[in-house]
Amino acid sequence: MERKDFETWLDNISVTFLSLTDLQKNETLDHLISLSGAVQLRHLSNNLETLLKRDFLKLLPLELSFYLLKWLDPQTLLTCCLVSKQWNKVISACTEVWQTACKNLGWQIDDSVQDALHWKKVYLKAILRMKQLEDHEAFETSSLIGHSARVYALYYKDGLLCTGSDDLSAKLWDVSTGQCVYGIQTHTCAAVKFDEQKLVTGSFDNTVACWEWSSGARTQHFRGHTGAVFSVDYNDELDVLVSGSADFTVKVWALSAGTCLNTLTGHTEWVTKVVLQKCKVKSLLHSPGDYILLSADKYEIKIWPIGREINCKCLKTLSVSEDRSICLQPRLHFDGKYIVCSSALGLYQWDFASYDILRVIKTPEIANLALLGFGDIFALLFDNRYLYIMDLRTESLISRWPLPEYRKSKRGSSFLAGERPGLLPRNSAASLGPSFLVCTAKY
């Protein structure tokens, strides 16, 4: 057929083809394919791939590609990375996608770090950690040996662990190496807290003391309690130290002078926990930036303003039962926004702005779990046998780990939680992410 006649025939066929229904068009194509040889079928295959298999990530502007990728879940994105080198390059370069994925796993994000590959690696490490948690393979156990009597008090900060013992000493350990950094002679320690220069101890001898790490000298001795001091906290900015005691009182001291500024009464049981913390929310009773003191006993949590007033009044008393039929576990979490405490009924979370109970998390399968740590996504709990990890989004226990033998303490100081340097981003300390450190005092 001549070229001119072919073009005329093709135009007529095209007009007729366009007038057909979809079903008729499909039948026509099926018939033409059946009449085609290898050359025609190869030609058809090559052109169909170009027409149908368009690489949209390659063709779209990068901004639009990132926008589309944000709608995919992380696991799908990881699968997409296997499609081609180009897809892996584009997906791995989307910072917002991987930062969001890390946030959803409970990691706090430093927006100044815009390296997408960094956050992708963080996400992959977190996924591995989560799998290890679910498979009960996430924990390692090690011992710090050096005390000659029972260890009663623990405090962890920035990779360092302080231990107070009945051998009349306190030691500071580098957790990563297991080496003792400092060791000083003290009294019997029921509570400890430290910073780079000093150590503050609460004792069974009814006193509180402040010690200098470098020399081991006692720089202040706080006398006034008539019962053992179970909890201490301090703030250098305020120059204030607070202590809770078995004499049912909380005392406020001048940290540098060693004098008692105030004695807070109202508790009818041992005061097992005191927490000095900046408020982060506004209410009728306080403003953001105000320092607040929380004190807890067996049944109640009391909230106090911190100041030098002689007649300091309790702002609010929280409890889980008016008739005192439900006991609180001797542990308390307060981050300036929420108060969390454990009881026989479960975990109670209060909103600090309104003092209302936000939720009660019950664990019907395991009773009387004590609180060890509470974050945005995870909580650490324990009983006499196991350490448990709870996913707060589903309120379910996702992992457990057997604990070493220990003697349970009425004031709850046998365990504490921290974070191991290098396993978490520097900014994730408040999130209770997938990597953490648990310390237990052995007797």
Salt bridges, closest charged atoms under 4 A:
GLU7 OE2 - ARG3 NE 3.17
GLU96 OE2 - LYS70 NZ 3.74
ASP135 OD2 - LYS131 NZ 2.76
ASP166 OD2 - ARG150 NE 2.35
ASP167 OD2 - HIS147 ND1 3.08
ASP195 OD2 - LYS198 NZ 2.55
ASP205 OD2 - HIS187 ND1 3.09
ASP233 OD1 - LYS193 NZ 2.31
ASP236 OD1 - LYS198 NZ 2.86
ASP247 OD2 - HIS225 ND1 3.00
ASP297 OD2 - HIS267 ND1 2.73
GLU300 OE1 - LYS302 NZ 3.62
GLU300 OE2 - ARG324 NH2 3.44
ASP391 OD2 - ARG393 NH2 2.93
GLU395 OE2 - ARG359 NH1 3.39
